[in-house]
Amino acid sequence: MHKKEIIAITAFLLLVISTGIFYFNNYPAVTGAAINENEKETNFYGTYSIKPSFKVNIDYDLEDYNKIIKSLNEISKCTKDGTTIEKCMENTEKTTPDYEWELNCDKGPEKVFYDFAEFYQGCFDSEDNNCICRLDLDYSEEEIKQYNLAGGYKIKSKQDINNNIIALELEEPQIDLKYNIKTNKIKNWNPIEYSIDYQEKKKESAILKFRIELTGDSYDIKYPDEIILYKFNDRSKDKKQNEMEFIKLENNKAIFPNKEEKELENLKECTIKKNIHKFCVTNKKKQFYVFDKIKNKPELKNPVIKFAAYIEDLPPQVVGDINVKDKLIDDKSVMLKWDKSKAEDVVKYNVYYSKSSLNLFEENKSLTEIKKTEGFNQKTLSLENIKQIKIPSLILDNCNFDFDKKSCIYATGEETGIILEKEKIYLFKDALSKEFYIYALSVEDNIDYDFSITSVDKNGNEIDNIQEKQELPIIKNKKSIDDLTISSKDLMPSVNYLPSYNQFSFSYLLKTSYNNIDGTDADDFVNYTIYYHKESTPNLDELNNLAKTLPDKPLNELLYFDSFKPNPSNGIYTSTKKIIPNSKETFFFMVIAMDKNGNPKQNIKPKEVGIETTLHYTGG
């Protein structure tokens, strides 16, 4: 049988339901002696031995195996188009209704033991580096009941350095479960013991115990919700020795068992692939009496066939329709847009990027090789808890800055629009039922970057840039432009006209520092630019209305008046421009703070930079 199609059923038919088995027990014989009462005809003393244990033969049709193998082949073929194994199992159950399929059906001690073992092995096998692996321990009350987890568990661990293995063995409860972890010659500090307790409603504790053999010193790590492995290269020792250690993670800081700490930069999740799947198939038409150890009596139950099978889990298809644009009225950020994957089991997206000058996205290199290149960056975006937003449309080429909310509002075809925050992923569905993601990524300004985006399924599968139909989609030479402007709120308290000089004089607040319109610090202030609008003198109501509505006009619809650098000594600027306003004219002024990049641009409205009303002067 071809490896990629099924592969092997690794466990024989277990006519077992939970703790039920086809023999009544397997304990040593129980022996005893009894004294018979004196009979009339004899004084015989009798002894007896009992062993309440026996096996039975049953009439079981082994055709179940052939049917399961056939169904497994169908499931394997079904997954090759990106359909999840769960969905393929549902399809199989419709065509073979006598059988019920269940995936990853371990319970109780088996689940605790093999979840830890496979997590540990998966992190060793991951091709990624400078990354973390996580094992979620925080089961709900329903899940604790579903998986029969209530109880205490202890796993002993012993490392064989010569053979590059770590031997795991379940010590409590006393069930014969063993597993050898292959370390792949990766240096590690292996715990000597892993213990965890589950109460009926929650996890009580999870502890890893460590010991230094030379000194005998012992250390513990207590995990509240998840176990974390950190995989890295120890560059501080000027070598590229791969290492992997259990840590606690606090604010991007790794805390090792011996309480040493290390700041982590560009931390990402390790990719762990999973192609071995554990199945339980129940024959719903057949039933046999089996002994239930917990209830201590035989019960009529359906036979369950447990096995593991290799099913090649192909990566999701190449991500489509990737667009990269500068994030408007912002700095150090670009806006990424791409289509939602058609694969149902995508759990995250990886955004890869590097400076265009490095030319790292080479066609003849695998993604694994590219990741190891200096200057290559990765951002992993989890899809957990993301809610789809339905909108008529989304226009990324224009936005209006809301000074009060300190954010740009993008038009969606609805009255309110939407704010797209930096470093947050959004899922949209438009009026044409097209589903797509938006993400604002932080980069340096005025530098060309190359980008690629891949989807990753729940088993860690991702295109490799080598195999057919797995080439990385690449967007080249895109950059962030700094068009984030300085706040101009309350810069100028008043304007006066000096008739003796035919000049306008402006008073301004003396400032030692400036803020951008999004509230961040501004360090690129250059000068003030004055814009104006001239109108035939209106009545008082019209004048007040114009003073409030003119800030809604773009700067390119106003007139340039003057520019100047503030004098820190007096807070007054007198323009050199000679003007003689007549009695029928009113001048409306707005003073704008400018930065070294020429912001704000001419399409910006004064209201967007904090100007709510104008300064004005009526001649006469």
C-alpha positions in Angstrom: 0.0 0.0 0.0 1.5 3.4 -1.0 2.7 5.4 2.0 1.0 8.6 0.9 -2.3 7.0 0.6 -2.8 5.1 3.7 -0.3 3.7 5.1 -0.6 1.5 8.0 -3.0 0.5 10.6 -0.8 0.4 13.6 -3.0 -1.2 16.2 -5.0 -4.4 16.0 -8.7 -4.5 16.6 -9.4 -3.6 20.3 -12.9 -4.7 21.2 -12.6 -2.1 23.9 -14.9 0.6 25.0 -13.1 2.9 27.4 -12.0 0.3 30.0 -13.9 -2.7 28.7 -12.1 -5.8 27.4 -13.0 -9.2 26.2 -11.7 -11.1 29.1 -13.0 -10.7 32.6 -9.7 -9.9 34.2 -6.0 -10.5 34.0 -5.1 -10.7 37.6 -3.1 -13.6 39.2 -5.1 -16.6 40.3 -6.8 -16.3 43.6 -6.3 -19.4 45.8 -8.0 -20.4 49.1 -9.1 -23.2 51.3 -12.4 -24.1 52.9 -13.3 -26.6 55.5 -16.3 -28.7 54.8 -18.7 -29.6 57.5 -18.7 -33.2 58.8 -20.9 -35.3 56.7 -22.7 -38.4 57.8 -20.8 -40.7 55.5 -17.4 -39.1 55.5 -15.0 -36.7 57.4 -13.6 -35.3 54.1 -11.9 -31.9 54.2 -12.0 -30.2 50.8 -9.8 -27.5 49.2 -10.3 -25.5 46.1 -8.6 -23.0 43.9 -10.4 -20.3 42.0 -9.3 -18.0 39.1 -12.2 -15.9 38.0 -10.5 -15.2 34.7 -11.2 -16.6 31.2 -11.2 -15.7 27.6 -13.9 -16.4 25.0 -14.0 -16.9 21.3 -16.5 -14.8 19.4 -17.8 -14.9 15.9 -16.4 -11.6 14.5 -16.5 -10.7 10.8 -13.1 -9.3 9.9 -14.6 -7.7 6.9 -14.7 -4.5 9.0 -11.0 -4.1 8.3 -11.4 -4.1 4.5 -14.3 -1.6 4.7 -12.3 0.7 7.0 -9.2 0.6 4.7 -11.4 1.4 1.7 -13.0 4.4 3.6 -9.5 5.5 4.7 -8.3 5.6 1.1 -11.3 7.8 0.2 -10.6 10.1 3.2 -7.0 10.4 2.0 -8.0 11.4 -1.5 -10.6 13.8 -0.2 -8.0 15.8 1.8 -5.8 16.4 -1.3 -8.1 19.2 -2.5 -7.8 21.1 0.8 -10.9 19.6 2.5 -10.4 19.0 6.2 -10.1 15.4 7.5 -13.1 16.0 9.7 -15.2 17.0 6.6 -14.0 14.0 4.7 -14.9 11.7 7.6 -18.4 13.2 7.6 -18.7 12.4 3.9 -17.5 8.8 4.5 -20.1 8.3 7.3 -22.8 9.2 4.8 -21.7 6.4 2.4 -21.0 3.9 5.2 -23.7 4.6 7.9 -22.9 1.5 9.9 -19.6 3.1 11.0 -18.9 6.1 13.2 -15.5 7.8 12.7 -13.8 9.8 15.4 -10.4 11.6 15.1 -7.9 12.0 17.9 -10.0 9.9 20.2 -7.5 9.4 23.1 -9.0 9.8 26.5 -7.7 9.8 30.1 -4.1 8.8 30.7 -3.6 8.1 27.0 -4.5 11.6 26.0 -2.4 13.3 28.7 0.6 11.1 27.8 0.5 11.2 24.0 -0.4 14.9 23.8 2.7 15.7 25.8 4.9 13.2 23.8 3.7 14.4 20.4 4.1 18.1 21.4 7.6 17.4 22.6 8.6 15.4 19.4 6.9 17.9 17.1 8.9 20.8 18.5 12.2 18.8 18.0 11.1 18.0 14.4 10.1 21.6 13.5 12.4 23.1 10.8 11.9 26.6 12.4 14.2 28.4 14.8 14.0 31.3 17.2 10.4 30.2 17.8 8.2 28.8 20.5 6.0 25.7 20.7 2.9 25.7 22.9 0.9 22.9 24.5 -2.6 24.1 25.6 -3.5 22.6 29.0 -6.6 24.7 29.8 -9.5 22.4 29.1 -13.0 23.5 29.9 -15.3 21.6 32.4 -17.0 20.0 29.4 -13.7 18.9 27.8 -12.5 17.4 31.1 -15.6 15.3 31.2 -15.5 14.5 27.5 -11.9 13.2 27.6 -12.1 11.6 31.1 -9.3 13.7 32.3 -10.2 14.1 36.0 -7.3 12.7 38.1 -3.6 13.0 38.6 -0.9 12.1 36.1 2.9 11.8 36.3 5.3 11.2 33.5 8.9 10.2 34.1 11.5 11.4 31.6 15.1 10.1 31.1 17.5 11.3 28.5 19.9 9.0 26.6 22.5 11.4 25.2 24.4 8.7 23.3 21.4 7.6 21.4 19.8 11.0 21.1 16.5 10.0 22.6 14.4 10.9 25.6 12.4 8.0 27.1 9.0 8.9 28.4 7.1 6.6 30.7 3.7 7.1 32.4 4.3 6.5 36.2 0.9 7.5 37.5 -1.6 6.0 37.0 0.2 2.6 36.5 -0.6 2.0 32.9 2.1 0.7 30.5 2.6 3.7 28.2 6.0 4.5 26.8 7.4 6.8 24.1 10.9 7.6 22.8 11.5 11.2 21.7 14.1 11.6 19.0 16.1 14.8 19.8 17.6 15.1 16.4 20.9 16.1 18.1 19.3 19.3 19.5 20.8 20.3 22.8 18.2 20.5 25.5 17.6 20.6 29.2 15.1 17.8 29.7 12.8 17.6 32.7 13.0 14.5 34.9 9.3 14.6 35.6 6.0 16.1 34.3 3.0 16.1 36.5 -0.5 17.5 36.0 -3.8 17.3 38.0 -7.3 17.8 36.6 -10.2 18.3 39.0 -13.8 17.7 37.8 -14.1 21.3 36.6 -10.6 22.7 36.0 -6.9 22.0 35.8 -5.3 22.2 39.3 -1.6 22.3 38.5 1.0 21.4 35.9 4.7 21.1 36.9 7.9 20.3 35.2 10.8 19.2 37.4 14.4 19.7 36.4 17.7 18.6 38.1 21.3 19.4 37.5 23.1 16.0 37.8 26.5 17.4 38.8 25.2 19.6 41.7 21.9 17.9 42.5 20.2 21.3 42.3 16.5 21.1 41.5 14.2 23.5 39.7 10.5 23.6 39.0 8.4 25.4 36.4 4.7 25.7 37.2 2.5 26.3 34.2 -1.0 27.8 34.6 -2.4 27.3 31.1 0.1 26.1 28.6 3.6 24.5 28.4 6.1 26.5 26.3 9.2 25.2 24.5 11.7 27.8 23.2 13.8 26.7 20.2 16.9 28.8 19.3 20.6 29.1 18.3 23.0 30.0 21.1 24.8 32.8 19.1 26.3 34.2 22.3 28.8 31.3 22.2 29.7 32.0 18.6 28.3 28.8 17.3 25.1 27.6 15.6 24.3 24.8 18.0 20.5 24.3 17.9 19.0 24.3 21.4 15.5 23.8 22.9 14.4 24.5 26.4 11.2 24.7 28.5 10.5 28.3 29.5 7.9 30.6 31.0 7.1 33.6 28.8 6.4 37.0 30.3 6.3 40.2 28.2 8.5 38.7 25.4 11.0 37.6 28.1 12.0 33.9 28.4 12.4 32.7 32.0 14.4 29.4 32.1 14.0 26.7 34.8 17.0 28.1 36.7 15.4 31.6 36.7 17.8 33.0 34.1 16.1 35.5 31.8 16.5 36.4 28.2 14.8 39.1 26.0 13.3 37.6 22.9 13.1 39.5 19.6 11.1 38.7 16.5 9.5 35.8 18.3 7.3 33.6 16.3 5.4 30.3 16.6 7.2 27.1 15.5 5.6 25.3 12.6 4.7 21.7 13.6 3.5 19.4 10.9 1.2 16.5 11.7 0.6 13.7 9.2 0.0 10.9 11.6 -3.6 10.8 12.8 -5.3 8.6 15.4 -8.7 7.2 14.5 -11.5 5.3 16.4 -14.1 3.6 14.2 -17.2 2.2 15.9 -19.3 -0.4 14.3 -22.8 0.7 15.3 -24.5 -2.5 14.1 -22.6 -5.0 16.3 -22.5 -5.4 20.0 -20.7 -7.7 22.4 -20.5 -8.2 26.2 -17.3 -6.7 27.6 -16.2 -6.1 31.1 -16.2 -2.6 32.3 -13.5 -2.2 35.0 -15.0 1.0 36.4 -18.5 -0.5 36.8 -17.0 -3.9 37.7 -19.5 -5.7 35.5 -19.9 -6.8 31.9 -21.9 -4.6 29.6 -23.2 -4.8 26.0 -21.2 -2.4 23.9 -20.2 -1.7 20.3 -16.7 -2.7 19.1 -14.3 0.0 18.5 -11.3 -0.3 16.1 -8.4 2.0 17.1 -5.5 2.7 14.7 -3.1 5.3 13.5 -2.7 6.2 9.8 -0.4 8.4 7.8 -2.5 10.8 5.6 -0.5 13.3 3.7 -2.0 16.6 4.7 -1.2 19.0 1.8 -0.7 22.7 2.5 -3.4 25.2 1.7 -3.3 26.6 -1.8 -1.2 29.7 -2.7 -2.8 32.9 -1.2 -4.5 34.9 -4.0 -4.9 38.6 -4.9 -2.2 40.1 -2.6 -2.0 43.9 -2.5 0.4 46.1 -0.6 -0.2 49.8 -0.2 1.1 52.6 2.0 -1.1 53.1 5.0 -2.6 56.6 4.6 -2.0 59.4 7.1 0.4 57.3 9.0 4.1 56.5 9.2 6.1 53.3 9.3 3.3 51.1 8.1 1.9 49.4 5.0 -1.5 48.0 4.4 -1.7 44.3 3.2 -4.8 42.9 1.6 -5.4 39.3 0.4 -8.1 36.8 -0.3 -9.3 34.4 2.3 -8.1 30.8 1.6 -10.6 28.3 0.4 -9.1 25.6 2.7 -11.4 25.1 5.7 -8.6 24.3 8.2 -6.4 27.4 7.9 -5.6 28.7 11.4 -3.1 31.4 10.6 -1.3 33.4 8.0 2.5 34.1 7.7 3.5 37.4 6.4 7.1 37.3 5.1 9.0 40.5 4.1 12.5 41.8 3.5 14.2 44.8 2.1 14.0 44.7 -1.7 17.8 45.3 -2.0 18.5 42.0 -0.3 16.6 40.0 -3.0 15.9 37.2 -0.7 12.8 35.7 -2.4 14.7 33.4 -4.8 12.8 30.9 -6.9 15.2 28.0 -6.4 15.2 28.2 -2.6 12.9 26.5 -0.2 10.9 28.6 2.2 12.9 26.8 5.0 16.2 28.0 3.5 14.9 31.6 3.0 13.7 31.8 6.6 17.3 31.2 7.8 18.6 34.2 5.8 19.7 37.3 7.7 17.3 40.2 7.1 14.3 38.0 6.5 11.3 38.8 8.6 8.2 36.9 9.5 4.9 38.0 11.1 2.4 35.2 12.2 -1.2 36.2 12.3 -3.5 33.9 14.2 -7.1 33.6 13.1 -8.3 32.8 16.6 -11.4 34.8 17.7 -11.6 36.8 14.5 -15.1 37.8 13.5 -16.1 38.5 10.0 -17.2 42.0 9.2 -19.8 42.5 6.5 -19.6 45.7 4.5 -20.7 46.9 1.0 -17.2 47.8 0.0 -13.8 49.0 1.3 -11.7 51.7 -0.3 -8.1 51.8 0.8 -7.0 54.6 -1.5 -8.6 57.3 0.6 -9.5 58.0 4.2 -10.5 60.9 6.4 -8.7 61.5 9.6 -10.9 61.9 12.7 -8.9 64.1 15.0 -10.9 63.2 18.1 -10.5 59.5 17.5 -6.9 60.0 16.4 -7.5 57.5 13.5 -8.2 57.5 9.8 -11.7 56.5 8.8 -11.9 54.3 5.6 -15.1 54.4 3.5 -17.1 51.2 3.5 -20.2 52.3 1.7 -21.9 52.8 5.0 -22.3 56.0 7.0 -19.8 55.3 9.7 -16.8 53.9 7.9 -14.2 51.9 9.7 -10.9 52.4 11.6 -8.1 49.9 10.6 -5.7 49.7 13.5 -2.1 48.9 13.1 -0.9 45.3 13.8 -4.5 44.0 13.8 -6.0 41.5 11.3 -9.5 42.0 9.9 -11.7 39.7 7.9 -14.2 41.3 5.6 -17.0 40.1 3.3 -18.3 42.6 0.7 -21.5 43.0 -1.2 -20.2 40.6 -3.9 -19.6 37.9 -1.2 -15.8 38.3 -1.6 -13.9 37.5 1.6 -10.6 39.1 2.2 -8.2 40.0 5.0 -6.6 43.4 5.9 -3.5 43.9 8.0 -1.4 47.0 8.7 2.2 45.9 9.1 4.9 48.0 10.7 8.0 48.7 8.5 10.6 51.5 8.1 9.7 54.6 6.1 11.0 55.2 2.5 12.5 51.8 2.1 11.4 49.3 -0.6 10.3 45.9 0.7 9.3 42.6 -0.9 6.4 40.7 0.5 4.8 37.3 0.5 1.9 35.8 2.4 1.2 32.1 3.1 -1.7 30.3 4.8 -1.0 27.6 7.4 -3.4 24.8 8.4 -4.0 23.4 11.8 -1.4 20.7 11.2 1.3 23.3 10.4 1.3 22.7 6.6 2.5 25.5 4.4 3.7 25.9 0.8 7.5 25.3 0.5 8.3 27.4 -2.7 9.8 24.2 -4.3 7.1 21.7 -5.2 4.7 22.1 -8.0 1.9 24.7 -7.4 3.7 25.8 -4.2 5.6 28.9 -5.4 5.5 31.8 -3.0 3.4 34.7 -4.3 5.7 37.8 -4.2 4.9 41.5 -4.2 8.0 43.6 -4.9 9.2 47.1 -4.2 6.5 48.5 -1.9 7.2 51.1 0.8 5.8 53.1 3.6 5.6 56.9 3.1 5.5 59.2 6.1 2.3 61.2 5.7 1.5 61.4 9.4 1.3 65.1 10.2 1.8 67.2 13.4 -1.2 68.4 15.3 -2.1 72.1 14.7 -4.7 72.3 17.5 -4.7 75.6 19.4 -1.5 77.0 17.8 -2.7 80.5 17.3 -4.9 82.4 19.9 -5.4 85.6 17.9 -4.7 87.7 14.8 -4.3 91.5 14.6 -3.9 94.0 11.8 -1.3 96.8 12.1 -2.7 99.6 9.9 0.5 101.7 10.4 2.5 98.9 8.6 -0.3 97.3 6.5 0.7 94.0 8.1 -1.0 91.2 10.0 0.4 90.1 13.3 -0.2 86.6 14.7 0.3 85.5 18.3 1.1 81.9 18.9 1.7 79.5 21.8 5.3 78.9 22.8 5.8 75.1 22.5 8.8 73.0 23.4 7.4 69.8 22.0 4.8 68.6 19.4 2.5 65.7 19.0 1.3 64.0 15.8 -2.4 63.9 15.1 -2.5 60.3 16.3 -1.1 61.3 19.7 2.4 60.1 19.2 5.5 62.3 19.8 6.6 64.4 16.8 10.3 65.1 16.4 10.3 66.5 12.8 8.6 69.9 13.2 9.9 72.5 10.7 7.7 75.6 10.7 4.2 77.1 10.6 2.4 77.8 7.3 -0.5 80.2 7.2 -3.4 79.6 4.8 -6.3 82.0 4.3 -9.6 82.6 2.6 -11.0 86.0 1.7 -14.7 86.7 1.6 -16.9 89.7 1.0 -17.9 90.7 4.5 -20.8 88.5 5.6 -23.3 89.2 8.4 -22.5 87.9 11.8 -24.2 84.5 11.4 -22.6 83.9 8.1 -19.2 84.9 9.5 -19.5 82.5 12.4 -20.6 79.7 10.1 -17.7 80.3 7.7 -15.3 80.2 10.6 -16.5 76.7 11.5 -17.0 75.3 7.9 -13.8 76.4 6.3 -11.6 73.9 8.2 -13.6 71.2 6.2 -12.0 72.4 2.9 -8.8 70.8 1.7 -5.7 72.9 1.9 -5.5 73.1 -1.9 -8.8 75.0 -1.9 -7.3 77.7 0.4 -4.7 80.4 -0.4 -1.2 80.4 0.8 -0.4 83.4 3.0 3.0 83.0 4.7 5.5 80.6 6.5 7.7 81.2 9.5 9.6 79.5 12.2 8.4 80.4 15.7 10.5 82.7 17.9 10.8 81.1 21.3 11.2 84.5 23.0 8.0 86.4 22.3 5.3 84.3 20.7 4.5 86.9 18.0 5.0 86.8 14.3 4.4 89.8 12.0 4.1 89.0 8.4 6.1 91.0 5.9 3.3 90.8 3.4 1.7 94.2 2.8 -2.1 94.1 2.6 -4.7 96.8 3.0 -8.1 95.1 3.7 -11.1 97.2 2.7 -14.2 97.5 4.7 -16.0 94.9 2.5 -13.5 92.1 3.1 -13.0 89.5 5.8 -9.9 87.5 6.0 -10.1 84.0 7.5 -6.7 82.5 8.7 -5.6 79.0 9.6 -2.1 78.2 10.9 -0.7 74.7 10.1 2.3 73.0 11.7 4.6 71.5 9.0 7.1 68.7 9.3 10.3 67.9 7.3 8.4 65.6 4.9 6.1 68.4 3.8 3.1 67.1 5.8 0.3 67.8 5.8 -0.3 67.2 2.1 -2.5 69.5 0.1 -5.5 67.2 0.1 -5.7 67.2 3.9 -8.4 69.3 5.6 -7.4 71.6 8.5 -10.1 69.9 10.6 -8.1 66.6 10.2 -5.1 68.2 11.9 -7.1 69.7 14.8 -8.3 73.1 13.6 -11.9 73.6 14.6 -12.4 77.2 13.7 -10.5 80.0 11.9 -8.9 83.3 13.0 -10.6 86.1 11.1 -10.3 89.9 10.6 -12.7 92.3 8.9 -11.4 95.4 7.3 -12.6 98.9 7.9 
